Amino acid sequence: MVQWQQQAPLWRQKAQLFFALLLTLQAASTQPAEVGSAEQEVAQHCLREGPRLTCEGQLPVAPGPDVVDVRLNDWPEIIFDPRLLGASFGHVKNLSIHGEPNTIRRFTHVFPAGLGLQMLNISHLGLVSLEPAGLFDYLAASLTVLDVSHNQLHYLAHTTLTPLLNLRLAYFEGNPWKCTLELSWLLNASQTSLLTDLSTWECGPSYQGKSVLPVLQMQRTLSSQCPSKTPYNCSCTLTNVVPAMKPGGGVLSDQLFPVITVNCTARGLYRAPPYLPANTTTLILSKNMISDVRPLAMNPYYRQVKDVYLDSNQIRSIATLEGTDWLTTCRVFSLRNNFLSQIPVYAITNGLGKNKNLAQLFLGNNPWVCDCMFTPGFQDLLAQYQSVIKDAGDIRCALREGDENSLQPVPQIRHLSRSLLCQEPKGGLSGLDILNVSLALCIMLVLGKLAYDYWSFKTSGRLPWLVAKMP
């Protein structure tokens, strides 16, 4: 379980306002008082308010020597070229670029040398990356506050902020981070001291709304426990992250539970991996040469596995699962394209009868025996679990020489008539018939001998030979 850290730092805006106010006061103290209105129009698209300049849609060629705070609104393009901030912007200390979401998707070049920016606000723009490489490197000597929050960033390289030696505050919350091992450097506290709001970062669509740090910790643990090395070469995926459940029911809102899938498809395996990551729920072992299903019942690493796919293997029997707890807890069990001819129907029915989680069972394309001993009970199982057996149309009799059931026009086992299954063979007497005739003849012989002895005693007074010899 991983603690889900709550989001709280609302002081970010206060810090930004403080720095902006400080820069404005410093600039105002070094310039003469203005004459006339505090607002004067610098250009057709810009509005001047003391040391602050607000522009709509485009930047001025020269903002003025006493302007230290520039705000750019409604940039019309999806790209922005920082080289537009020429030498005339060298005295600007605070730059904010604002617009509707997805206004600016990327920068075409790095921020040029010669700028003295101390605060850069490029939040709420729709940025998908902080490229090109070294985007902020020429701001290393001056930049102290950087706000890139509420964009569309999925990844942040650990080298992005390294050159910014004077950086004190950096904000990145509100981005849909791709929570994979590429961001695992965030788990190193020595590299994240500048990321003021790191505890509030959330993952993007794959783990929507989940805190970044717990998910990254799960990814790191998963990587260390995955049977990804030879001879297994499996791949492990953090499929989902869900709130942990209380033992008695309900949700633990401050804890997260990983949902893990291990995929070992077509790896040439003769047996299932001896170990799995903790909390593995789905195991895919299709297209191998596995014949033994005992790990499902005996291996403690498999206790949490609910969905098992063993299609296209060499499985001939699942009798070892009889009476096991796994049959009572599994959710998906797929055994398509194996070599199953019979299963212990009573044991399987009994186990599945206690299972409240069973959702899908696949048994198709196996060489099933169709006879009077096995098939009627198997048909009962198919009927009882028809809502979860998803491939009943592929459960058919195997083609066997001399077996008329396997040659029926519709050899689906669920549709076979029991009178056909248990009909007498044609072209001669069965063994049971011969036994019945033999018994009937014996009975007639005994009754005939009894009648003869009775007649002999009545007519001659002689006792039967056996009775006469008795003492």
matplotlib code that plots the C-alpha trace (Angstrom):
import matplotlib.pyplot as plt

x = [0.0, 1.2, 0.1, -1.8, -0.5, -3.1, -2.9, -2.5, 0.0, -2.4, 0.4, 1.8, -0.1, 0.9, 4.5, 4.2, 2.4, 5.0, 7.8, 6.0, 5.2, 8.8, 10.1, 7.6, 8.5, 12.2, 11.7, 9.4, 12.0, 14.7, 12.7, 11.3, 7.6, 5.5, 3.5, -0.1, -2.3, -0.9, -2.1, -0.7, -1.0, 2.4, 1.1, -2.1, -2.0, -0.4, -1.5, 1.0, 0.3, 3.4, 6.2, 3.8, 3.0, 0.0, -0.1, -2.8, -1.9, 1.7, 4.8, 6.0, 9.3, 10.6, 8.7, 10.4, 13.4, 11.4, 9.1, 10.0, 6.7, 5.3, 2.1, 1.2, -2.4, -4.1, -1.1, -2.6, -0.4, 0.3, 4.0, 6.1, 9.5, 11.4, 13.7, 11.0, 12.2, 15.1, 17.7, 15.1, 13.6, 16.9, 15.7, 12.3, 12.2, 8.8, 7.3, 3.8, 2.3, -1.4, -4.2, -6.9, -6.0, -3.9, -2.9, 0.8, 1.8, 5.6, 8.5, 10.5, 13.8, 15.5, 15.1, 17.9, 20.9, 20.8, 17.5, 17.3, 14.1, 13.6, 10.0, 8.6, 5.0, 4.0, 1.1, -2.3, -1.0, -1.3, 2.5, 3.2, 6.9, 9.7, 11.8, 14.1, 16.7, 18.2, 15.1, 15.9, 19.7, 20.4, 18.2, 20.4, 21.9, 18.6, 15.6, 14.3, 10.6, 9.2, 5.6, 4.7, 1.6, -1.6, -0.2, -0.2, 3.2, 3.7, 7.4, 10.0, 13.7, 15.8, 18.2, 15.6, 16.1, 19.7, 21.4, 19.1, 21.4, 19.4, 16.0, 14.1, 10.5, 9.2, 5.5, 4.4, 1.1, -2.0, -0.1, -1.2, 2.0, 2.8, 3.7, 6.3, 9.9, 11.0, 9.9, 11.4, 14.1, 11.3, 11.6, 15.1, 14.6, 18.0, 16.8, 13.4, 14.0, 13.0, 9.7, 7.6, 4.3, 5.5, 3.2, 0.2, 1.3, -1.2, -0.9, -2.6, -5.2, -3.5, -3.9, -6.2, -6.1, -3.7, -0.8, 2.5, 4.8, 2.9, 2.4, 6.1, 7.0, 4.7, 6.4, 9.8, 8.8, 7.1, 10.3, 12.4, 9.9, 9.0, 10.2, 11.6, 14.9, 15.8, 14.3, 10.9, 11.3, 7.8, 6.6, 4.8, 2.3, 0.8, -2.7, -4.5, -4.2, -7.3, -8.2, -7.5, -10.4, -11.0, -11.2, -14.8, -15.8, -15.5, -12.6, -9.4, -9.2, -5.6, -4.1, -3.7, -3.6, -1.8, -3.5, -0.7, -0.7, 2.1, 2.3, 4.4, 2.8, 4.8, 8.0, 8.6, 7.9, 7.5, 6.3, 4.8, 7.2, 8.1, 7.6, 5.3, 5.2, 3.2, -0.5, -0.4, -4.1, -3.8, -1.4, -1.2, 0.6, -0.9, 1.0, 3.6, 4.2, 2.9, 1.2, 1.1, -1.5, -0.4, 1.2, -2.3, -3.1, 0.3, 2.5, 2.0, 3.0, -0.2, -2.6, -3.7, -4.0, -7.7, -7.4, -5.4, -5.1, -3.5, -4.7, -2.7, -0.6, -0.1, -2.6, -4.3, -5.7, -6.8, -7.5, -4.9, -7.2, -9.8, -10.7, -8.4, -9.2, -8.2, -11.3, -13.5, -11.8, -10.8, -12.5, -11.3, -10.0, -9.2, -8.1, -8.8, -6.8, -5.3, -5.6, -8.4, -10.6, -12.3, -12.4, -13.6, -17.0, -18.3, -15.2, -15.2, -18.9, -18.4, -15.6, -17.2, -20.4, -18.6, -17.2, -19.0, -16.4, -16.4, -17.0, -15.5, -14.7, -13.3, -13.1, -13.4, -11.3, -10.3, -10.7, -13.6, -14.7, -18.4, -19.7, -22.4, -20.1, -18.6, -20.7, -24.1, -22.5, -20.4, -23.6, -25.1, -22.0, -22.3, -25.9, -25.4, -22.6, -23.8, -23.7, -19.9, -18.8, -18.3, -17.2, -19.8, -20.2, -16.6, -16.9, -17.3, -16.8, -13.3, -13.3, -12.6, -12.8, -16.0, -17.6, -20.8, -21.2, -18.2, -19.6, -23.0, -24.0, -23.9, -21.3, -21.6, -21.7, -24.4, -26.7, -26.1, -29.1, -28.5, -30.4, -27.8, -24.9, -26.2, -27.6, -26.8, -24.2, -25.4, -24.5, -24.4, -25.0, -23.4, -21.5, -24.4, -26.8, -24.7, -24.5, -28.3, -28.8, -26.3, -28.0, -31.4, -30.2, -28.7, -32.0, -33.9, -31.5, -31.8, -35.6, -35.6, -33.4, -35.6, -38.8, -37.1, -36.0, -39.5, -41.1, -38.5, -39.1, -42.9, -42.8, -40.0, -39.2, -35.6, -33.9, -31.8, -28.2, -26.8, -29.3, -28.6, -24.9, -25.4, -24.7]
y = [0.0, 3.5, 6.6, 9.0, 12.5, 15.2, 18.4, 21.6, 24.4, 27.3, 29.8, 29.5, 32.5, 34.5, 33.8, 34.9, 38.1, 38.8, 38.5, 40.5, 43.3, 43.3, 43.7, 46.4, 48.4, 48.1, 49.4, 52.2, 53.4, 53.8, 55.9, 59.4, 60.0, 60.0, 63.1, 62.9, 59.8, 56.5, 54.8, 55.7, 53.9, 52.7, 51.3, 50.4, 46.8, 47.6, 49.4, 51.0, 51.1, 52.5, 49.9, 47.3, 46.8, 44.7, 43.7, 41.9, 39.5, 40.8, 42.2, 45.7, 46.3, 48.1, 48.1, 51.2, 51.5, 51.8, 48.8, 45.8, 43.8, 42.6, 40.7, 39.1, 38.1, 36.2, 35.1, 34.1, 31.2, 27.8, 28.3, 31.1, 32.2, 33.5, 35.4, 38.0, 39.1, 41.1, 43.2, 45.9, 43.4, 43.1, 45.3, 43.4, 41.4, 39.8, 38.1, 36.5, 34.9, 34.2, 33.0, 30.4, 26.7, 25.3, 28.8, 28.0, 24.3, 24.7, 27.1, 27.2, 28.3, 28.7, 32.0, 34.2, 35.5, 39.0, 38.7, 39.5, 37.8, 37.0, 35.7, 33.7, 32.7, 30.4, 28.6, 27.7, 27.7, 24.1, 23.5, 19.8, 20.0, 22.2, 21.9, 22.6, 21.3, 24.1, 26.2, 28.2, 27.9, 31.6, 32.6, 30.8, 33.9, 35.7, 33.5, 32.9, 31.9, 29.7, 28.8, 26.2, 24.9, 23.8, 22.9, 19.6, 18.4, 14.6, 14.5, 16.6, 15.9, 16.2, 18.3, 21.0, 23.0, 22.0, 25.0, 27.5, 28.1, 31.0, 29.3, 29.3, 28.4, 26.2, 25.3, 22.4, 21.3, 20.7, 18.9, 15.4, 13.6, 10.3, 8.3, 5.9, 5.1, 8.0, 10.2, 8.0, 10.6, 12.5, 9.9, 11.3, 14.1, 15.7, 16.4, 17.8, 20.5, 23.3, 21.6, 23.4, 21.8, 18.2, 16.7, 18.0, 16.6, 14.2, 11.5, 11.8, 9.5, 6.2, 6.8, 9.8, 12.0, 9.8, 11.4, 11.1, 10.0, 6.9, 5.8, 6.2, 4.2, 1.4, 1.5, 1.2, -1.7, -3.4, -3.1, -4.8, -7.7, -8.4, -11.8, -9.9, -11.7, -14.9, -17.5, -15.9, -12.5, -11.4, -7.8, -6.2, -3.4, -1.3, -1.5, 0.7, 2.2, 2.1, 3.1, 0.3, -1.4, -1.8, -5.4, -5.1, -3.1, 0.5, 2.6, 3.8, 7.3, 7.8, 4.6, 3.2, -0.3, -1.4, -3.5, -5.4, -7.4, -9.9, -10.9, -13.9, -14.6, -16.7, -16.9, -20.6, -21.4, -25.0, -23.8, -20.7, -18.2, -19.2, -15.7, -12.7, -9.0, -8.4, -7.7, -9.3, -9.7, -10.7, -13.4, -14.0, -17.3, -18.0, -19.6, -21.5, -25.2, -25.2, -28.4, -27.9, -25.7, -26.5, -23.1, -21.6, -23.7, -24.1, -21.1, -18.3, -15.7, -16.5, -15.9, -12.5, -13.6, -13.4, -13.5, -16.3, -16.9, -20.2, -20.5, -22.5, -24.5, -28.3, -28.7, -32.1, -32.0, -29.5, -32.1, -30.6, -27.6, -29.8, -28.6, -25.5, -22.0, -20.6, -22.0, -20.1, -16.7, -16.6, -14.1, -15.1, -18.6, -19.2, -22.7, -22.4, -24.5, -27.0, -30.8, -31.2, -34.2, -34.4, -32.4, -33.5, -32.0, -32.5, -30.9, -28.0, -27.4, -27.5, -25.0, -22.6, -22.8, -20.9, -18.3, -15.0, -13.3, -15.5, -13.5, -15.4, -19.1, -20.2, -24.0, -24.0, -25.8, -28.7, -32.4, -33.2, -36.8, -37.4, -40.5, -41.5, -41.4, -37.9, -35.7, -35.5, -34.1, -31.8, -30.6, -29.8, -27.7, -25.8, -25.1, -24.0, -21.5, -20.5, -16.8, -16.9, -19.6, -17.2, -19.7, -22.5, -22.6, -23.8, -26.6, -29.6, -33.3, -34.4, -36.4, -40.0, -43.1, -45.1, -42.3, -41.3, -38.3, -36.6, -36.8, -35.1, -32.2, -29.9, -31.4, -28.7, -30.6, -28.4, -29.4, -33.1, -35.3, -37.6, -40.4, -40.1, -40.1, -43.2, -45.1, -48.8, -49.6, -51.0, -54.3, -56.8, -57.4, -55.3, -56.9, -56.0, -57.8, -61.0, -60.8, -60.5, -63.5, -65.5, -64.7, -65.5, -68.9, -69.7, -68.8, -71.1, -73.9, -73.6, -73.5, -76.5, -78.6, -77.6, -78.8, -82.1, -82.9, -82.2, -84.5, -87.3, -87.2, -87.4, -90.3, -92.4, -91.0, -90.4, -87.3, -85.1, -86.3, -83.4, -83.6, -87.4, -86.8, -84.3, -85.7]
z = [0.0, -0.7, 1.1, -1.1, -0.2, -0.2, -2.1, -0.2, -1.1, -1.8, -0.9, -4.5, -5.7, -2.6, -3.4, -7.0, -6.0, -3.5, -6.0, -8.6, -6.1, -5.0, -8.5, -9.3, -6.1, -6.9, -10.5, -9.3, -6.8, -9.5, -11.9, -11.8, -11.0, -14.0, -15.0, -15.9, -16.0, -14.5, -17.6, -20.9, -24.2, -25.5, -28.8, -30.3, -28.9, -25.5, -22.4, -19.9, -16.2, -14.5, -14.8, -16.1, -19.8, -20.9, -24.6, -26.6, -29.3, -30.0, -28.4, -28.8, -30.6, -27.5, -24.2, -22.8, -20.5, -17.4, -17.9, -15.7, -15.9, -19.2, -19.6, -23.0, -23.6, -26.4, -28.4, -31.8, -32.8, -31.3, -31.3, -29.6, -30.6, -27.5, -29.9, -30.2, -26.8, -28.2, -26.6, -25.8, -23.2, -21.3, -18.4, -18.0, -14.8, -14.9, -18.0, -18.1, -21.1, -20.9, -23.1, -23.5, -22.9, -25.8, -26.9, -27.2, -27.6, -27.9, -28.2, -31.4, -29.9, -26.5, -24.6, -25.9, -24.0, -22.6, -20.8, -17.1, -16.3, -12.6, -12.9, -15.8, -15.9, -18.8, -17.1, -18.6, -22.2, -23.4, -23.6, -24.5, -23.9, -22.7, -25.8, -27.4, -25.0, -22.9, -23.2, -20.0, -19.9, -20.8, -17.9, -15.4, -13.9, -13.2, -13.0, -9.5, -10.0, -12.8, -13.2, -15.8, -14.1, -15.8, -19.2, -21.1, -20.1, -19.9, -19.1, -17.4, -17.8, -14.6, -16.6, -17.4, -14.2, -13.4, -15.1, -13.2, -10.3, -8.8, -9.1, -5.8, -6.7, -9.6, -10.1, -12.3, -10.8, -13.1, -15.8, -16.9, -16.2, -17.8, -14.6, -16.0, -15.0, -17.1, -14.2, -11.5, -10.8, -8.9, -6.2, -5.4, -2.9, -3.7, -7.2, -6.4, -3.8, -6.3, -7.2, -4.6, -5.5, -6.2, -3.7, -5.7, -9.1, -10.6, -13.3, -16.7, -18.3, -17.5, -13.8, -13.9, -10.8, -8.8, -7.0, -9.0, -6.3, -5.0, -8.6, -9.5, -6.4, -7.6, -11.0, -9.5, -7.3, -10.2, -12.3, -9.6, -9.1, -12.7, -14.2, -17.2, -17.4, -19.3, -19.4, -18.7, -20.5, -19.3, -19.5, -16.5, -16.6, -13.9, -15.4, -12.9, -9.5, -7.3, -3.7, -1.2, 0.3, 4.0, 5.3, 6.2, 3.1, 2.1, 0.6, 2.2, 0.6, 1.6, 0.3, -3.2, -4.5, -7.7, -10.4, -12.2, -15.4, -16.3, -19.9, -20.9, -24.2, -26.7, -24.6, -25.2, -21.6, -20.3, -16.9, -15.4, -13.7, -10.2, -8.9, -9.7, -8.6, -5.5, -6.2, -9.7, -10.7, -14.4, -15.8, -19.5, -20.4, -23.9, -26.8, -24.7, -24.0, -20.4, -19.2, -15.4, -13.7, -10.1, -9.5, -9.4, -6.4, -4.7, -5.4, -2.8, -5.5, -7.3, -4.5, -5.8, -9.4, -10.5, -14.3, -16.0, -19.7, -20.7, -24.3, -26.8, -24.4, -23.7, -20.8, -20.7, -17.2, -14.5, -11.9, -9.6, -9.1, -7.5, -4.0, -4.2, -3.0, -6.4, -8.1, -5.5, -6.1, -9.8, -12.1, -15.6, -16.6, -20.2, -21.4, -25.2, -27.7, -25.3, -25.0, -22.5, -23.1, -19.7, -16.5, -13.0, -13.5, -9.9, -8.4, -10.8, -10.3, -6.6, -6.6, -9.0, -7.0, -4.2, -6.5, -6.5, -8.7, -11.7, -14.9, -17.8, -18.5, -21.8, -22.7, -26.5, -29.1, -26.9, -27.9, -25.7, -25.2, -25.9, -24.2, -21.8, -18.7, -19.0, -21.3, -19.5, -16.4, -18.6, -20.3, -16.9, -16.1, -19.4, -18.8, -15.2, -16.1, -19.6, -18.6, -18.0, -20.5, -23.4, -26.1, -25.7, -29.5, -29.7, -27.1, -29.5, -29.5, -30.7, -34.0, -33.0, -35.1, -34.4, -32.3, -34.1, -31.8, -33.2, -36.7, -35.9, -38.1, -35.0, -32.7, -30.1, -26.8, -25.3, -28.2, -28.2, -27.3, -24.3, -26.1, -28.8, -26.3, -24.5, -27.4, -27.9, -30.5, -33.8, -35.5, -32.5, -28.9, -26.2, -23.3, -21.0, -23.3, -23.2, -19.4, -19.1, -21.4, -19.4, -16.1, -17.6, -18.7, -15.3, -13.6, -16.0, -15.4, -11.6, -11.8, -14.1, -11.8, -8.9, -10.7, -11.7, -8.1, -6.8, -9.4, -8.7, -4.9, -5.4, -7.7, -6.3, -2.9, -3.9, -2.5, -4.8, -5.0, -3.1, -0.3, 0.0, 0.5, 3.3, 6.9]

ax = plt.figure().add_subplot(projection="3d")
ax.plot(x, y, z, "-o")
ax.set_aspect("equal")
plt.show()
